[in-house]
Amino acid sequence: LPNSGKLYSYSIVHRSFPGIDVPYISAIVDLDDGTAIKGNLINVEPDPEKIEFDMPVDVVFDDALGRKDRDGNSYISYFFQPKAG
């Protein structure tokens, strides 16, 4: 799948399961090939004034919010972040 796309929709989550930091931005992104995927938008304030529909984003892979398996290995997940400059 492509590593870039545009923000289609989002929701700022203020309440979640225990242990999940809030607020966070749950987003749906249309990738450059037309595939739509859901994930979290990071590196932008969870404020509607700072988030624009159709904003270009990159897919990044990072530590899954500090979560680890029973052997202490970090989980890796994908996230979206605003396209650099």
C-alpha positions as CSV (number, residue, x, y, z in Angstrom):
1,L,0.0,0.0,0.0
2,P,1.1,3.6,-0.5
3,N,2.7,5.5,2.4
4,S,0.8,8.7,1.8
5,G,-2.8,9.9,1.3
6,K,-5.3,12.5,2.4
7,L,-7.4,12.8,5.5
8,Y,-11.0,11.8,4.7
9,S,-12.6,11.9,8.2
10,Y,-11.7,12.0,11.8
11,S,-13.0,12.0,15.4
12,I,-11.4,13.4,18.5
13,V,-11.8,10.7,21.2
14,H,-12.1,12.0,24.7
15,R,-13.2,8.8,26.5
16,S,-11.6,5.4,26.0
17,F,-10.6,2.2,27.8
18,P,-8.6,2.4,31.0
19,G,-4.9,2.9,30.2
20,I,-5.5,4.6,26.9
21,D,-4.4,8.3,26.9
22,V,-7.0,10.7,25.7
23,P,-7.7,12.8,23.7
24,Y,-6.5,11.2,20.5
25,I,-7.5,11.5,16.9
26,S,-9.1,8.5,15.2
27,A,-8.9,9.0,11.4
28,I,-9.9,7.6,8.1
29,V,-7.4,8.2,5.3
30,D,-7.7,7.7,1.6
31,L,-4.4,6.5,0.5
32,D,-3.0,7.6,-2.9
33,D,-4.2,4.4,-4.6
34,G,-7.8,4.9,-3.3
35,T,-7.6,2.4,-0.4
36,A,-9.3,3.8,2.7
37,I,-7.8,2.8,6.1
38,K,-8.4,3.7,9.7
39,G,-5.8,4.6,12.2
40,N,-4.7,7.3,14.6
41,L,-3.5,10.8,13.5
42,I,-0.4,11.8,15.4
43,N,1.8,14.9,15.7
44,V,-1.1,17.3,15.4
45,E,-3.1,18.9,18.3
46,P,-6.5,17.3,18.9
47,D,-8.2,20.5,18.0
48,P,-10.6,20.9,15.0
49,E,-8.9,24.3,14.2
50,K,-5.6,22.4,13.6
51,I,-7.1,19.6,11.5
52,E,-8.1,20.0,7.8
53,F,-10.1,17.6,5.7
54,D,-8.1,16.5,2.7
55,M,-4.8,17.4,4.4
56,P,-1.9,15.4,3.0
57,V,-0.6,12.8,5.4
58,D,2.1,10.2,5.5
59,V,1.9,6.7,7.0
60,V,4.5,6.1,9.6
61,F,5.4,3.1,11.7
62,D,6.2,3.5,15.3
63,D,6.0,2.0,18.8
64,A,2.3,1.2,19.5
65,L,1.9,3.6,22.4
66,G,4.3,1.9,24.7
67,R,2.6,-1.5,24.7
68,K,4.7,-4.6,25.0
69,D,4.1,-8.4,24.8
70,R,4.8,-10.7,27.8
71,D,8.5,-11.0,26.7
72,G,8.9,-7.2,26.8
73,N,9.0,-6.7,23.0
74,S,7.4,-3.5,21.7
75,Y,4.4,-3.7,19.4
76,I,4.8,-1.7,16.2
77,S,1.8,-0.1,14.5
78,Y,1.0,2.4,11.7
79,F,-0.1,5.9,12.3
80,F,-0.8,9.0,10.1
81,Q,0.9,12.3,10.5
82,P,0.7,15.5,8.5
83,K,3.0,15.5,5.5
84,A,6.1,17.5,6.1
85,G,6.4,20.8,4.6
